[in-house]
């Protein structure tokens, strides 16, 4: 990967774009020659890059004087993230099911998920309400046996945990509930979700994930009240 130049600073996603679109894109790079050291470097740098993008949009939005200008900027960031997510998912589907490359791909998807959630939480009033669409070919049938959910695995875990705790979902243990449901759920970022990824953070969820689930439930309540 080339070093970022000063001119590239105007595009906040330059490093992520290069990694996802070129370095780890099986259609543009020979990944058999990718060393583990490179993958480790990418994983190590991800958090700092995600935080840098978040700081960039904060800085840009702070300097703007109208809601319309903020809306345009937030929309650009949102669209750029969606493009990167689609490519990252396409890449991940072509990786081996195990190993360093697979792990790095998962880290990238999780990082983009966090970035998207952060921007939607902070600038929700400036962004349209959309349900993520699966970027794959709808005719390939890979998701016909799964429910595509607009939440992340952690957020699905929070939703299921609350349903289990109030006895809406009945089972001997929450672990068994996660095991039973995980094979039939897919997200925008992961076609296959492990039951442990749903269960692991449900008892100690991050605030941002709780807020997203609560907002969704509030919308569902409003929708139910409107049924006739």
TAZI-V730293 format. One record per backbone hydrogen bond with DSSP energy under -1.0 kcal/mol. CO is the residue of the C=O (numbers start at 1). NH is the residue of the N-H. E is the energy in kcal/mol with one decimal. If there is no record, write none. Layout:
# TAZI-V730293
co: {CO,CO}
nh: {NH,NH}
e: {E,E}
This chain:
# TAZI-V730293
co: {6,7,8,11,13,14,15,16,17,18,18,19,22,25,25,29,30,31,35,36,37,38,39,40,41,42,45,46,47,48,49,50,51,52,53,54,55,56,57,58,59,61,66,67,68,69,70,71,72,73,74,75,76,77,78,79,80,81,82,83,84,85,86,87,88,89,91,92,99,100,101,102,103,104,105,106,107,108,109,110,111,112,113,114,115,116,117,118,119,123,137,143,147,152,153,154,155,156,157,158,159,160,161,162,163,163,164,173,174,175,176,177,178,181,182,184,186,190,194,195,196,199,206,207,208,209,210,211,212,213,214,215,216,217,218,219,220,221,222,224}
nh: {9,10,11,14,17,18,19,20,21,22,23,24,25,28,29,31,33,34,39,40,41,42,43,44,45,46,49,50,51,52,53,54,55,56,57,58,59,60,61,62,63,64,70,71,72,73,74,75,76,77,78,79,80,81,82,83,84,85,86,87,88,89,90,91,92,93,94,95,103,104,105,106,107,108,109,110,111,112,113,114,115,116,117,118,119,120,121,122,123,126,140,146,186,156,157,158,159,160,161,162,163,164,165,166,168,169,167,177,178,179,180,181,182,184,185,147,149,187,198,199,200,202,210,211,212,213,214,215,216,217,218,219,220,221,222,223,224,225,226,227}
e: {-1.4,-1.2,-2.0,-1.7,-3.4,-2.0,-2.4,-2.7,-2.8,-1.4,-2.6,-3.0,-1.3,-2.0,-1.9,-1.2,-1.5,-1.3,-1.6,-2.6,-2.0,-2.1,-2.4,-2.2,-1.7,-1.5,-2.1,-2.7,-2.3,-2.0,-2.2,-2.1,-2.3,-2.1,-2.2,-1.9,-2.5,-2.6,-2.7,-2.2,-1.3,-1.1,-1.8,-2.6,-1.9,-2.2,-3.1,-2.2,-2.0,-2.2,-2.6,-2.5,-2.3,-2.4,-2.1,-2.1,-2.1,-2.6,-2.3,-1.9,-2.7,-2.5,-2.1,-2.6,-2.5,-2.0,-1.5,-1.1,-2.2,-2.4,-2.4,-2.2,-2.0,-2.2,-2.2,-2.4,-2.2,-2.4,-2.2,-2.4,-2.4,-2.8,-2.6,-2.5,-2.2,-2.5,-2.5,-2.2,-2.6,-1.7,-1.8,-1.6,-2.8,-2.5,-2.1,-1.8,-2.1,-2.7,-2.7,-2.3,-1.9,-2.5,-2.7,-1.8,-2.4,-1.6,-1.3,-1.6,-2.4,-2.2,-2.1,-2.0,-2.6,-2.1,-1.6,-2.7,-3.3,-2.8,-1.1,-2.0,-2.9,-1.1,-2.1,-2.5,-1.8,-2.1,-2.6,-2.4,-2.0,-2.5,-2.5,-1.9,-2.1,-2.4,-2.1,-2.2,-2.7,-2.4,-1.1,-1.4}
